């Protein structure tokens, strides 16, 4: 037997560690690999031979790992470029040195590109004993082919809950007021749309549609005149028709060449106040909280993330299984459930699954019943949380040990 390696990349989620826990638990139940190594800080750490042995993880640690937010193995924004042959040669040499047969890479779009690139390199060089498996995660929910991405549901639940709670807070005063909630979502509006699960959102602005300032301000004005309040949700990635972001602040490189955004909420606020649409406007940017608040995990999300890790391990027992991503397919039945399936990683990498335009109501007035029917089953239930000294217990990050 040989060994396997599991690593994490990109932005964390509140359930990304559940997939790692699933890989480890699956190997304990069916010890196909001698050792399950954790790669610290993704590809960047693997290239520096930074590993931790997870093989004998206790049941207690495995359980608490599932409720531990962020990336317990550490993450990276390291772009593995196909023309950088030295990186490929070094990585395959390291895998040979540690007798690593299979690498499980948990991440988003760029991570699936890494899986595709490594498997392609192995094929082109006749390397048959090194395999690569992608395990999806992203709060943005923008990976193609999978019904949804592990991590999204918990973020959606947090956003919808926050929308409801802040809406209740805003409405305690008789004064006129507009409230703007800003969510993540550079290219896709799934997170912002999920706020509509609260039932209190008046207007939602998504990146899938070019922003029309006049139409938007007229809608805010109408809402304020009717209710003296207006609750708005905006995605950070909203753009004008010419492609420029409405965000007040913008940088140009996160390590993968993506724009680093922030300030869409304040841009909306300034727009409203400068045009005299309302007397007061508050902004709440959910920032990092929306992807790491693990105390409010969706039970569906954490269980699916764990089972996905187990499914990836099981499929890797097939010596021909490589260059694949394991995804989720919703069953066609009244009661919500999913099946796991595999697809070539290069069919997922470098594509974006947008929020369907047919699910967006005109004039920023929310999302359709079909959209709500898609979202609602994902946020059902809350896992039992283990506490220590009054706060949720967590696994000390392996990169801190």
C-alpha positions in Angstrom: 0.0 0.0 0.0 1.0 3.6 -0.4 -0.1 6.9 1.2 -2.5 9.7 0.4 -2.4 13.5 1.0 -5.2 15.9 1.6 -4.8 19.7 1.4 -6.9 22.8 1.3 -6.7 25.9 -0.9 -8.4 29.3 -1.5 -10.9 31.0 0.8 -12.0 28.8 3.8 -15.6 27.9 4.7 -17.2 26.8 7.9 -17.4 23.2 6.8 -14.2 22.7 4.7 -12.6 20.7 7.5 -15.5 18.2 7.4 -14.3 17.0 4.1 -10.8 16.4 5.5 -12.5 14.6 8.4 -14.4 12.4 5.9 -11.2 11.4 4.1 -9.5 10.5 7.4 -12.5 8.6 8.7 -13.0 6.7 5.4 -9.4 5.5 5.6 -9.8 4.4 9.2 -12.9 2.3 8.2 -11.2 1.0 5.0 -7.4 1.4 5.4 -6.6 1.6 1.7 -3.7 3.9 2.4 -0.9 3.4 5.0 -0.9 7.0 6.0 -3.2 10.0 5.5 -1.0 13.1 5.4 -2.3 16.6 5.7 -0.5 19.1 3.5 -0.1 22.4 5.3 -1.0 25.6 3.3 -2.0 23.8 0.1 0.4 23.5 -2.9 2.6 26.1 -1.4 3.2 24.0 1.7 3.4 20.7 -0.2 6.3 22.1 -2.3 8.0 22.9 1.0 7.3 19.4 2.4 5.2 20.6 5.2 3.1 17.6 6.3 1.2 16.4 9.3 0.1 12.8 9.8 -3.6 12.5 10.3 -3.9 8.7 10.1 -4.6 8.0 13.7 -6.9 10.9 14.4 -9.1 10.2 17.4 -12.9 10.0 17.1 -13.2 13.1 19.3 -10.8 15.1 17.2 -12.5 14.0 14.0 -15.9 15.1 15.4 -14.6 18.5 16.6 -12.8 19.0 13.3 -16.1 19.0 11.5 -17.3 22.0 13.5 -14.0 23.8 13.3 -14.2 26.8 10.9 -11.6 28.0 8.5 -8.9 25.7 7.0 -7.4 23.7 9.8 -4.6 22.6 7.4 -4.0 26.2 6.3 -4.7 27.6 2.9 -2.8 29.3 0.1 -3.3 31.6 -3.0 -0.5 29.9 -4.9 -1.2 29.6 -8.6 0.3 26.4 -10.1 1.1 27.5 -13.6 1.4 25.0 -16.4 4.5 26.6 -17.9 6.3 26.4 -14.6 7.8 22.9 -15.1 10.0 23.2 -12.0 7.0 23.2 -9.7 5.5 20.1 -11.4 8.8 18.2 -11.3 9.4 19.2 -7.6 5.8 18.2 -6.6 6.0 14.8 -8.2 9.4 14.2 -6.7 8.0 15.0 -3.3 5.1 12.6 -3.9 7.6 9.9 -4.8 9.7 10.6 -1.7 6.7 10.2 0.6 5.1 7.4 -1.5 2.0 9.5 -1.9 -0.3 7.8 -4.5 -3.3 10.1 -4.2 -3.7 13.8 -3.5 -7.1 15.1 -2.4 -7.3 18.8 -3.0 -10.2 20.7 -1.4 -11.0 24.1 -2.9 -12.8 26.1 -5.5 -12.4 27.0 -9.1 -8.6 27.4 -9.1 -8.1 24.3 -7.0 -10.0 22.3 -9.6 -7.6 23.8 -12.2 -4.7 22.5 -10.1 -6.2 19.0 -10.0 -6.7 19.1 -13.8 -3.2 20.4 -14.4 -1.4 17.8 -12.2 -3.4 14.9 -13.7 -2.7 16.2 -17.2 1.0 16.4 -16.5 1.0 12.9 -15.1 -0.7 11.6 -18.2 1.6 13.4 -20.6 4.7 12.0 -18.8 3.4 8.5 -18.4 3.1 8.7 -14.6 0.5 6.2 -13.6 1.1 5.9 -9.9 0.2 9.5 -8.9 -3.4 10.5 -8.8 -5.3 13.7 -8.1 -8.9 14.1 -6.8 -10.8 17.4 -6.3 -13.2 18.0 -3.5 -15.3 21.2 -4.1 -15.8 23.9 -1.6 -16.7 27.6 -1.9 -19.2 29.8 -0.2 -19.7 31.5 -3.6 -21.5 28.4 -4.9 -20.1 29.1 -8.4 -18.7 25.8 -9.5 -20.2 24.2 -12.6 -22.0 20.8 -12.7 -22.3 20.2 -8.9 -25.8 21.1 -7.7 -24.2 23.2 -4.9 -20.9 23.6 -3.2 -20.1 22.5 0.3 -19.7 25.6 2.4 -22.4 27.6 0.6 -25.3 26.4 2.6 -23.9 27.4 6.0 -22.9 30.8 4.6 -26.4 31.2 3.2 -28.0 30.3 6.5 -25.8 32.8 8.3 -26.7 35.5 5.8 -30.4 34.9 5.9 -30.3 34.8 9.7 -28.3 38.0 9.9 -30.7 39.7 7.5 -33.7 38.8 9.7 -32.0 39.9 12.9 -30.7 43.2 11.5 -34.1 43.9 9.9 -35.8 43.5 13.3 -33.2 45.9 14.8 -33.7 48.5 12.0 -37.5 48.5 12.5 -37.6 49.4 16.2 -37.4 53.1 15.4 -40.1 55.2 13.7 -37.5 57.3 11.8 -36.8 56.9 8.1 -34.0 54.5 7.5 -32.3 52.4 4.7 -30.2 49.4 5.6 -27.6 47.9 3.3 -26.2 44.4 3.8 -23.1 43.6 1.7 -22.2 40.0 1.0 -19.4 38.2 -0.8 -19.8 37.2 -4.5 -17.3 38.5 -7.0 -18.9 36.9 -10.1 -22.0 35.2 -8.9 -24.9 36.4 -6.7 -25.8 33.2 -4.8 -24.8 34.6 -1.4 -26.7 37.8 -1.8 -29.7 36.0 -3.1 -29.7 33.7 -0.1 -30.6 36.7 2.1 -34.1 36.5 0.6 -34.7 33.3 2.5 -35.3 35.7 5.5 -38.5 37.0 3.8 -37.6 40.6 4.8 -35.4 41.8 1.9 -36.9 44.6 -0.1 -34.2 44.9 -2.8 -31.3 42.6 -3.8 -28.6 43.6 -6.2 -26.7 40.8 -7.9 -23.6 40.8 -10.2 -25.5 38.8 -12.9 -27.3 42.0 -14.1 -25.7 45.3 -15.0 -26.4 47.9 -12.4 -28.9 50.6 -13.5 -28.5 53.5 -11.0 -31.7 55.3 -11.9 -33.9 52.2 -11.8 -32.3 51.2 -8.5 -32.8 54.7 -6.8 -36.4 54.8 -8.0 -37.0 51.5 -6.3 -35.4 52.7 -3.1 -37.5 55.8 -3.2 -40.7 53.9 -3.8 -39.9 51.6 -0.9 -39.1 54.4 1.5 -42.3 56.3 0.6 -44.4 53.2 1.2 -42.8 51.9 4.4 -40.3 54.6 5.7 -37.7 51.8 5.5 -35.8 49.9 2.9 -33.8 46.8 3.4 -31.2 46.2 0.6 -28.7 43.4 0.0 -25.9 43.9 -2.4 -23.2 41.6 -3.7 -19.6 42.9 -3.7 -19.2 42.1 -7.4 -22.0 44.3 -8.8 -20.9 46.2 -12.0 -22.2 48.9 -14.3 -22.9 48.0 -17.9 -19.4 49.1 -18.9 -17.9 46.5 -16.6 -16.7 48.7 -13.8 -17.4 47.8 -10.2 -19.7 49.9 -8.1 -17.4 49.1 -5.2 -15.7 52.1 -3.7 -12.5 50.1 -3.2 -10.8 47.8 -5.7 -7.4 46.1 -5.9 -6.2 43.8 -8.7 -4.6 40.7 -7.5 -5.4 38.1 -4.9 -2.7 35.7 -6.1 -4.9 34.2 -8.8 -5.4 37.4 -10.7 -8.9 38.1 -9.4 -10.0 41.6 -8.4 -10.1 42.0 -4.6 -13.3 43.8 -3.8 -14.9 45.7 -1.0 -17.1 48.8 -0.5 -20.2 48.0 -2.6 -22.4 48.6 0.4 -20.8 52.0 1.0 -21.1 52.9 -2.7 -24.8 52.2 -2.4 -25.1 54.2 0.8 -23.4 57.2 -0.8 -25.5 57.0 -3.9 -28.7 57.0 -1.8 -27.7 59.9 0.5 -26.1 62.1 -2.3 -29.3 61.8 -4.3 -31.5 62.7 -1.4 -33.4 59.4 -1.6 -33.4 58.8 2.2 -32.3 60.7 5.3 -30.3 57.8 6.9 -28.5 54.8 5.6 -26.5 52.1 7.5 -24.2 49.5 6.0 -23.3 46.1 7.3 -20.4 44.3 5.5 -20.5 40.7 6.4 -16.9 40.3 5.3 -15.1 37.2 6.7 -17.9 36.4 9.1 -20.1 34.9 6.4 -17.7 32.2 5.5 -16.3 31.2 9.0 -19.3 31.4 11.4 -19.4 27.7 12.3 -21.8 27.9 15.2 -24.6 28.4 12.7 -23.6 25.6 10.3 -26.3 24.0 8.2 -26.7 20.4 9.3 -27.2 19.4 5.7 -24.0 21.2 4.7 -21.7 19.7 7.3 -23.0 16.2 6.8 -22.7 16.4 3.0 -19.2 17.8 3.3 -18.1 14.9 5.5 -19.8 12.4 3.2 -18.2 13.9 0.1 -14.7 13.3 1.7 -15.7 9.7 2.3 -17.0 9.3 -1.2 -13.7 10.8 -2.7 -11.7 8.3 -0.6 -13.8 5.4 -1.7 -13.6 6.3 -5.4 -9.8 6.7 -5.2 -9.6 3.0 -4.5 -10.0 2.7 -8.2 -6.5 2.9 -9.7 -7.8 4.7 -12.8 -9.6 7.4 -10.8 -7.7 10.7 -11.3 -8.3 14.2 -12.6 -11.8 14.1 -11.2 -13.9 16.3 -8.9 -16.5 14.7 -6.7 -19.8 16.6 -6.8 -23.3 16.5 -5.6 -26.4 15.8 -7.6 -29.9 16.5 -6.2 -32.3 13.6 -6.5 -35.4 14.1 -8.5 -37.9 13.4 -5.6 -40.1 15.3 -3.3 -37.9 14.9 -0.2 -34.5 16.5 -0.5 -31.5 14.2 -0.9 -28.3 14.0 -3.0 -26.1 11.5 -4.7 -22.4 11.9 -5.2 -20.9 11.7 -8.6 -17.5 12.4 -10.4 -16.7 14.6 -13.3 -13.5 15.6 -15.0 -11.9 18.5 -13.1 -11.1 20.4 -16.3 -14.9 20.7 -17.0 -15.2 22.6 -13.8 -12.0 24.7 -13.7 -12.1 28.2 -15.1 -15.9 28.4 -15.5 -18.4 30.2 -13.3 -22.0 29.1 -12.5 -24.0 32.2 -12.3 -27.3 32.7 -10.4 -29.9 31.9 -13.1 -31.2 35.1 -14.7 -34.7 33.6 -14.8 -34.7 33.5 -11.0 -34.1 37.2 -10.6 -37.2 39.4 -10.3 -37.3 42.7 -12.2 -36.2 46.0 -10.7 -34.2 44.3 -7.9 -37.3 43.1 -6.1 -36.0 39.8 -5.0 -35.8 36.2 -6.3 -38.4 33.7 -7.7 -40.2 30.9 -6.0 -38.0 28.5 -7.9 -34.9 30.1 -6.4 -36.3 29.8 -2.9 -37.3 26.1 -3.5 -33.6 25.5 -4.5 -32.2 27.3 -1.5 -34.5 26.3 1.3 -33.5 22.6 1.7 -29.9 23.5 2.0 -30.1 25.4 5.2 -32.2 22.9 7.2 -31.1 21.8 10.6 -28.3 22.6 12.9 -25.6 20.1 14.1 -25.1 19.5 17.8 -22.2 21.8 18.8 -19.6 20.7 21.3 -18.7 23.5 23.7 -15.7 24.1 25.9 -15.7 26.9 28.5 -18.9 28.3 27.0 -17.6 28.7 23.4 -17.6 26.1 20.6 -14.7 23.7 20.8 -12.2 23.7 17.9 -9.2 21.8 16.7 -6.0 23.8 17.0 -5.0 24.4 13.4 -2.4 21.9 12.3 -0.2 24.7 10.9 0.1 26.2 14.4 1.4 23.1 16.0 
